[in-house]
Amino acid sequence: MEIEIFGKIDPNSPAEYYEGTVALGGNSVEIDLNFESEEIEKDVIESASDFLKSLDKFAEKAFDEISNDYDLGEESEAARFYLQHHIDELSEDELKDVFGTLDIDKETYFKALSIRRIGLYPEDDESFAVFDIQLPEDFTNYLMAVTFDQSGELSYISMDS
């Protein structure tokens, strides 16, 4: 089988890891496809291929999920924690470099975020796709991982390094 970004994938002997790049929102984003089994059903490969056809939609959905989390206020478990961590850790000059201001609101925050990597795990029901979203990497090695399940629904958002 052929997946445009990753090339030919042999379901009888797939590699563990395939990598490529995609253009999203004017940025080049790393994307990888990961398998654990020595043989893969064709429908598993097709599910990854189908997901890639809707990549723009899921990228937008990843930001929508971060926005929804942010809007929870004190109940926010990822978006506000990620922002507050950087406000606490970065100097005022670094904050101005990242956000353009020290008066950081939701809009300013979201303009500074971008997708850095997308990981596809088509054999995993709960963690089918992971979008790594981050502030400029010159300023942090922390990211928010927005994880979707096989049906395209949010599984969770976590802060990782």
Secondary structure, 3 states (H helix, E strand, C coil): CEECCCEECCCCCCCCEEEEEEEECCEEEEEEEECCCCCCCHHHHHHHHHHHHCHHHHHHHHHHHHHHHHCCHHHCCCHHHHHHHHHHHCCHHHHHHHHCCCCCCHHHHHHHCEEEEEEECCCCCCCCEEEEEECCCCCCCCEEEEEECCCCCEEEEEEEC
